[in-house]
Amino acid sequence: MSGGQAWGSKAPKVLGLTSAATIALDVRSAPAFKLTPGSAVTINASDGGKPLEELIFFFDTVGGSSYNVTFGTNFRPSAVLATGTVTLQRFIVRFVSDGIVWSEVSRTAALP
């Protein structure tokens, strides 16, 4: 991770999130998060981060239904992410902080 993130003595990790209508994300708990949405989800960040910190999200699909993932409080996303109905697809979305808000800098198309 760039930006000198201060994770203490903990090595960077990918933290699994539980699907819920609204997720209150503690941005200090990990630099990366993984979620398999089971319904529409809104993710709200606890704060806007420190300058040049990064957050990475991995979204995996289970197929059948497309779910919208919305980035809410303290995020500046490019758009809502619709997961699509194909099973076993992955999306990766990356944000960088300017010290005020997390701005989306990249997202993949569905990866098989």
N, C-alpha and C positions, 0 to 999 in steps of 0.2 A: 504494500500500500504506500502511496506517496503522501507527502504532507506531514510526515512525522507524527502519525497518530500515536497517542499515548494509551496503550492498552495495559500498562503496568507490566507485571511479570507474566501475564497470560500471552501465549502465542495467538496470532490471529486465527479465527475459527469461523466456520459457517454455522450460524445458529438456526435451528429449525423453528418455524413459527406454526402455531395452530390456527387453522382457518376459522375466521369469525367475520361477522358483518363489518366490525370496526376493530382494527388492531392499533393499540397504543404502543408504538415502537420506541424502546429505550435505545437511542443511537449509541450510547456508551457501552452497551452489552456485547457488541461484536461489530466487525467491519463488513460482514456479509451475512445474508439471511436467505433461507430457503423456505418456499411455501408451495403446497399443492392446494390451490383453492377448491373449496367444496361448495362455494356460493359466491355471490358478488362480495368484494372486499374493498374497504377503504383503509389505507395505511396512513397513520398520522405520526410524524416524528416528534420526539420529546423536545427537541430544539433544532436550531438551524446549523449546528455543527461549528467547527473551527475552520478557518481558512485552509483550503486545499485538502481537507479530509475527504475521503471517498466512502460511499456506501454502495454495495453491490447486492442485487437481488437475483435469485434463481427461482423461476416459477416453472413447475412441472405440471403437465396436464394428465388427467385420467380419462379424458374422452367423454362422449355422450352429450355433454352440455358445455356451452361456451360461457365463461364467467368473466365479468369485468373486474379488473383490478384498477382502483383509483388511488392516486397518491394525493393526500389532502394536506393537512396542516404542516407547515414548514418545508413543503416540497414545491418545486416548479417543474412539473413534468411536461413532456411534449404532447402527450395525449393519454387517454385511458388505454390500458392494455386489455384486449379481448383475447382470451386464451384459445378460442377455437374448439372444435369438437373432435380433433384427431388425438388418439391416445398416445402417450409416451413422447410428447413434445416438450421442449424446454425453451424458455425465453430468459434472457439475461439483460438486466437493466442496471445502468451505472449512473450514479449521481456524484457530483463534487460540490462541496460547500464553499461559499464565499465569506463565511462567518455569520451570515444572516439567514440564508435559505439554502436548501439542497436543490441544485439545478441538474436536470437530466442532461447527460452528455452523450449517452449512447444506449441503444437497445438493439437486440438481435431480432431477426425474423424467427419464426418457429424453427428450432433445431431438432432433427430426428434423433 
